[in-house]
Amino acid sequence: MRRRPTQQERGRQLRDVGTYTTIPMMLIAGPALGYFLGSLAADRWGHEPAFEAGGALLGLAAAARQIWLLLSRK
């Protein structure tokens, strides 16, 4: 028979679920925001693919850094 988790264990499990569901959102939002800002810069200054690709890559790097910081705190 399985024992029921204590209130403290249940709280830790819910925090872990919250942390691990944040990671895919960061991986989506970072490059998307970078691409959007790159397209705004491309509209203003030209050089379309360079700004958009660079923005997406910088967004991906920023998301990876945030994930690293998030997991290092755990």
DSSP file (Angstrom, degrees, kcal/mol; ACC not computed):
  #  RESIDUE AA STRUCTURE BP1 BP2  ACC     N-H-->O    O-->H-N    N-H-->O    O-->H-N    TCO  KAPPA ALPHA  PHI   PSI    X-CA   Y-CA   Z-CA
    1    1 A M              0   0    0      0, 0.0     2,-0.2     0, 0.0     0, 0.0   0.000 360.0 360.0 360.0 133.5    0.0    0.0    0.0
    2    2 A R        -     0   0    0      1,-0.0     2,-0.3     0, 0.0     0, 0.0  -0.561 360.0-131.2 -81.0 142.2    1.3    3.4   -0.9
    3    3 A R        -     0   0    0     -2,-0.2    -1,-0.0     1,-0.1     0, 0.0  -0.652  25.0-110.7 -88.8 151.8    1.6    6.1    1.7
    4    4 A R        -     0   0    0     -2,-0.3    -1,-0.1     1,-0.1     2,-0.1  -0.584  36.2-108.5 -79.4 140.6    0.2    9.5    1.0
    5    5 A P        -     0   0    0      0, 0.0    -1,-0.1     0, 0.0     0, 0.0  -0.369  34.9-112.6 -68.3 148.2    2.8   12.3    0.6
    6    6 A T     >  -     0   0    0      1,-0.1     4,-2.5    -2,-0.1     5,-0.2  -0.223  30.3-102.4 -71.8 169.6    3.0   14.8    3.4
    7    7 A Q  H  > S+     0   0    0      1,-0.2     4,-2.1     2,-0.2     5,-0.1   0.882 123.7  50.4 -61.3 -38.5    2.0   18.4    2.9
    8    8 A Q  H  > S+     0   0    0      2,-0.2     4,-2.0     1,-0.2    -1,-0.2   0.905 110.9  47.8 -68.2 -42.0    5.7   19.4    2.6
    9    9 A E  H  > S+     0   0    0      2,-0.2     4,-2.3     1,-0.2    -2,-0.2   0.892 111.2  51.6 -64.7 -39.4    6.5   16.7    0.0
   10   10 A R  H  X S+     0   0    0     -4,-2.5     4,-2.2     2,-0.2    -2,-0.2   0.898 108.8  50.6 -65.0 -40.7    3.4   17.7   -2.0
   11   11 A G  H  X S+     0   0    0     -4,-2.1     4,-2.1     2,-0.2    -1,-0.2   0.899 110.2  49.6 -63.6 -40.8    4.5   21.3   -2.0
   12   12 A R  H  X S+     0   0    0     -4,-2.0     4,-2.2     2,-0.2    -2,-0.2   0.894 109.8  51.6 -65.0 -39.7    8.0   20.4   -3.2
   13   13 A Q  H  X S+     0   0    0     -4,-2.3     4,-2.2     1,-0.2    -2,-0.2   0.909 110.0  48.8 -63.2 -41.8    6.5   18.3   -6.0
   14   14 A L  H  X S+     0   0    0     -4,-2.2     4,-2.2     2,-0.2    -1,-0.2   0.876 110.1  51.3 -67.8 -37.0    4.3   21.1   -7.1
   15   15 A R  H  X S+     0   0    0     -4,-2.1     4,-2.4     2,-0.2    -1,-0.2   0.904 109.9  50.5 -64.0 -40.7    7.2   23.6   -7.1
   16   16 A D  H  X S+     0   0    0     -4,-2.2     4,-2.6     2,-0.2    -2,-0.2   0.907 109.3  50.4 -63.6 -41.6    9.2   21.1   -9.2
   17   17 A V  H  X S+     0   0    0     -4,-2.2     4,-1.6     1,-0.2    -1,-0.2   0.919 110.9  49.8 -62.0 -43.1    6.4   20.8  -11.7
   18   18 A G  H  X S+     0   0    0     -4,-2.2     4,-1.0     1,-0.2    -2,-0.2   0.906 111.8  48.2 -61.1 -42.4    6.2   24.6  -12.0
   19   19 A T  H  X S+     0   0    0     -4,-2.4     4,-1.0     1,-0.2     3,-0.5   0.930 112.8  46.8 -64.3 -45.7    9.9   24.8  -12.5
   20   20 A Y  H  < S+     0   0    0     -4,-2.6    -1,-0.2     1,-0.2    -2,-0.2   0.699 109.9  52.6 -76.7 -18.5   10.0   22.1  -15.2
   21   21 A T  H  X S+     0   0    0     -4,-1.6     4,-0.8    -5,-0.2    -1,-0.2   0.670 102.3  61.5 -85.0 -16.8    7.0   23.5  -17.1
   22   22 A T  H  X S+     0   0    0     -4,-1.0     4,-2.2    -3,-0.5    -2,-0.2   0.832  91.5  68.4 -72.4 -32.5    8.7   26.9  -17.2
   23   23 A I  H  X S+     0   0    0     -4,-1.0     4,-2.1     1,-0.2     5,-0.2   0.916  99.1  45.3 -59.1 -49.8   11.6   25.6  -19.2
   24   24 A P  H  > S+     0   0    0      0, 0.0     4,-1.3     0, 0.0    -1,-0.2   0.876 111.3  54.9 -63.9 -33.0    9.8   24.9  -22.5
   25   25 A M  H  X S+     0   0    0     -4,-0.8     4,-3.0     1,-0.2     5,-0.2   0.901 108.2  48.6 -64.5 -38.9    8.1   28.3  -22.2
   26   26 A M  H  X S+     0   0    0     -4,-2.2     4,-2.3     1,-0.2    -1,-0.2   0.896 108.4  53.9 -65.6 -39.5   11.5   29.9  -22.0
   27   27 A L  H  < S+     0   0    0     -4,-2.1    -1,-0.2    -5,-0.2    -2,-0.2   0.752 116.6  38.9 -68.2 -23.0   12.7   28.0  -25.0
   28   28 A I  H  X S+     0   0    0     -4,-1.3     4,-1.5    -3,-0.2    -2,-0.2   0.877 118.2  45.3 -88.6 -46.6    9.8   29.2  -27.0
   29   29 A A  H  X S+     0   0    0     -4,-3.0     4,-2.8    -5,-0.2     5,-0.3   0.870 106.3  58.6 -70.7 -38.1    9.5   32.8  -25.8
   30   30 A G  H  X S+     0   0    0     -4,-2.3     4,-2.3    -5,-0.2    30,-0.2   0.966 112.5  35.4 -60.1 -58.7   13.2   33.7  -25.9
   31   31 A P  H  > S+     0   0    0      0, 0.0     4,-2.6     0, 0.0    -1,-0.2   0.860 117.4  54.9 -65.2 -32.8   13.9   33.1  -29.6
   32   32 A A  H  X S+     0   0    0     -4,-1.5     4,-2.4     2,-0.2    -2,-0.2   0.932 110.7  44.4 -65.7 -44.0   10.4   34.3  -30.5
   33   33 A L  H  X S+     0   0    0     -4,-2.8     4,-2.6     2,-0.2     5,-0.2   0.903 113.8  50.9 -66.0 -40.3   11.0   37.6  -28.8
   34   34 A G  H  X S+     0   0    0     -4,-2.3     4,-2.3    -5,-0.3    22,-0.4   0.905 110.6  48.6 -62.3 -41.9   14.4   37.9  -30.3
   35   35 A Y  H  X S+     0   0    0     -4,-2.6     4,-2.4    20,-0.3    -2,-0.2   0.916 111.3  50.4 -63.3 -43.4   13.1   37.3  -33.8
   36   36 A F  H  X S+     0   0    0     -4,-2.4     4,-1.9     2,-0.2    -2,-0.2   0.931 112.7  45.3 -62.2 -46.1   10.3   39.9  -33.2
   37   37 A L  H  X S+     0   0    0     -4,-2.6     4,-2.1     1,-0.2    -1,-0.2   0.874 112.1  53.2 -66.0 -35.7   12.8   42.5  -32.1
   38   38 A G  H  X S+     0   0    0     -4,-2.3     4,-2.3    -5,-0.2    14,-0.3   0.872 107.2  51.1 -64.9 -37.1   15.1   41.6  -35.0
   39   39 A S  H  X S+     0   0    0     -4,-2.4     4,-2.1     2,-0.2    -1,-0.2   0.859 108.3  52.0 -70.3 -33.3   12.3   42.1  -37.4
   40   40 A L  H  X S+     0   0    0     -4,-1.9     4,-1.6     2,-0.2    -2,-0.2   0.920 111.8  46.5 -64.7 -42.3   11.6   45.5  -35.9
   41   41 A A  H  X S+     0   0    0     -4,-2.1     4,-3.0     1,-0.2     5,-0.3   0.876 110.9  52.9 -66.1 -37.0   15.3   46.4  -36.4
   42   42 A A  H  X S+     0   0    0     -4,-2.3     4,-2.2     1,-0.2    -1,-0.2   0.879 107.3  51.8 -66.8 -37.4   15.2   45.0  -39.9
   43   43 A D  H  < S+     0   0    0     -4,-2.1    -1,-0.2     2,-0.2    -2,-0.2   0.870 116.4  41.0 -64.4 -35.5   12.2   47.2  -40.8
   44   44 A R  H  < S+     0   0    0     -4,-1.6    -2,-0.2    -5,-0.1    -1,-0.2   0.918 133.9  15.5 -79.6 -44.2   14.1   50.2  -39.5
   45   45 A W  H  < S-     0   0    0     -4,-3.0    -3,-0.2     1,-0.3    -2,-0.2   0.451  96.3-130.2-114.7  -2.7   17.6   49.6  -40.8
   46   46 A G     <  +     0   0    0     -4,-2.2    -1,-0.3    -5,-0.3     5,-0.2  -0.515  66.4 115.9  86.0-158.5   17.2   46.9  -43.5
   47   47 A H     >  -     0   0    0     -2,-0.2     4,-1.7     3,-0.1     3,-0.5   0.944  48.8-170.5  56.9  53.7   19.4   43.7  -43.7
   48   48 A E  H  > S+     0   0    0      1,-0.2     4,-1.8     2,-0.2     5,-0.2   0.860  70.7  39.3 -49.8 -60.0   16.4   41.5  -43.1
   49   49 A P  H  > S+     0   0    0      0, 0.0     4,-2.3     0, 0.0     5,-0.3   0.833 112.1  58.1 -67.9 -27.1   17.7   38.0  -42.5
   50   50 A A  H  > S+     0   0    0     -3,-0.5     4,-2.3     2,-0.2     5,-0.2   0.945 109.7  40.8 -67.8 -47.3   20.7   39.2  -40.5
   51   51 A F  H  X S+     0   0    0     -4,-1.7     4,-2.6    -5,-0.2     5,-0.2   0.902 117.4  48.2 -67.8 -40.9   18.8   41.0  -37.7
   52   52 A E  H  X S+     0   0    0     -4,-1.8     4,-2.2   -14,-0.3   -14,-0.2   0.930 115.5  43.1 -67.4 -45.1   16.1   38.4  -37.5
   53   53 A A  H  X S+     0   0    0     -4,-2.3     4,-2.4    -5,-0.2    -2,-0.2   0.917 115.9  49.1 -66.9 -42.5   18.5   35.4  -37.3
   54   54 A G  H  X S+     0   0    0     -4,-2.3     4,-2.6    -5,-0.3    -2,-0.2   0.902 111.0  49.9 -63.9 -40.4   20.7   37.3  -34.9
   55   55 A G  H  X S+     0   0    0     -4,-2.6     4,-2.4     2,-0.2   -20,-0.3   0.908 110.8  49.3 -64.1 -41.7   17.8   38.2  -32.7
   56   56 A A  H  X S+     0   0    0     -4,-2.2     4,-2.1   -22,-0.4    -2,-0.2   0.901 112.6  48.0 -64.3 -40.4   16.6   34.6  -32.6
   57   57 A L  H  X S+     0   0    0     -4,-2.4     4,-2.4     2,-0.2    -2,-0.2   0.907 112.4  48.2 -67.9 -41.1   20.0   33.4  -31.7
   58   58 A L  H  X S+     0   0    0     -4,-2.6     4,-2.4     2,-0.2    -2,-0.2   0.889 111.3  51.5 -65.3 -37.4   20.5   36.0  -29.0
   59   59 A G  H  X S+     0   0    0     -4,-2.4     4,-2.3     2,-0.2    -2,-0.2   0.885 109.8  49.4 -64.3 -38.8   17.0   35.1  -27.6
   60   60 A L  H  X S+     0   0    0     -4,-2.1     4,-2.5   -30,-0.2    -2,-0.2   0.900 111.2  49.2 -66.1 -41.0   18.0   31.4  -27.6
   61   61 A A  H  X S+     0   0    0     -4,-2.4     4,-2.2     2,-0.2    -2,-0.2   0.904 111.5  49.2 -64.9 -40.5   21.2   32.2  -25.7
   62   62 A A  H  X S+     0   0    0     -4,-2.4     4,-2.2     2,-0.2    -2,-0.2   0.900 111.5  49.2 -65.5 -40.0   19.3   34.3  -23.2
   63   63 A A  H  X S+     0   0    0     -4,-2.3     4,-2.3     2,-0.2    -2,-0.2   0.905 110.3  50.7 -65.8 -40.7   16.8   31.5  -22.7
   64   64 A A  H  X S+     0   0    0     -4,-2.5     4,-2.4     1,-0.2    -2,-0.2   0.897 110.2  50.3 -63.8 -39.1   19.5   29.0  -22.2
   65   65 A R  H  X S+     0   0    0     -4,-2.2     4,-2.5     2,-0.2    -2,-0.2   0.922 110.7  48.7 -64.1 -43.7   21.2   31.3  -19.6
   66   66 A Q  H  X S+     0   0    0     -4,-2.2     4,-2.4     2,-0.2    -2,-0.2   0.890 111.4  49.6 -64.8 -38.5   17.9   31.7  -17.7
   67   67 A I  H  X S+     0   0    0     -4,-2.3     4,-2.7     2,-0.2     5,-0.2   0.917 109.9  51.7 -65.8 -42.0   17.4   28.0  -17.7
   68   68 A W  H  X S+     0   0    0     -4,-2.4     4,-2.1     1,-0.2    -2,-0.2   0.932 112.3  45.6 -58.8 -46.6   20.9   27.4  -16.4
   69   69 A L  H  X S+     0   0    0     -4,-2.5     4,-1.1     2,-0.2    -1,-0.2   0.887 112.4  51.6 -64.1 -39.3   20.3   29.9  -13.6
   70   70 A L  H  X S+     0   0    0     -4,-2.4     4,-0.6     1,-0.2     3,-0.3   0.921 114.0  42.5 -63.5 -45.2   16.9   28.4  -12.8
   71   71 A L  H  < S+     0   0    0     -4,-2.7     3,-0.4     1,-0.2    -1,-0.2   0.791 108.0  59.2 -75.6 -27.3   18.3   24.8  -12.6
   72   72 A S  H  < S+     0   0    0     -4,-2.1    -1,-0.2    -5,-0.2    -2,-0.2   0.779 101.5  56.1 -72.4 -23.3   21.4   25.9  -10.6
   73   73 A R  H  <        0   0    0     -4,-1.1    -1,-0.2    -3,-0.3    -2,-0.2   0.732 360.0 360.0 -75.3 -22.0   19.2   27.3   -7.9
   74   74 A K     <        0   0    0     -4,-0.6    -1,-0.2    -3,-0.4    -2,-0.2   0.471 360.0 360.0 -75.7 360.0   17.5   23.9   -7.5
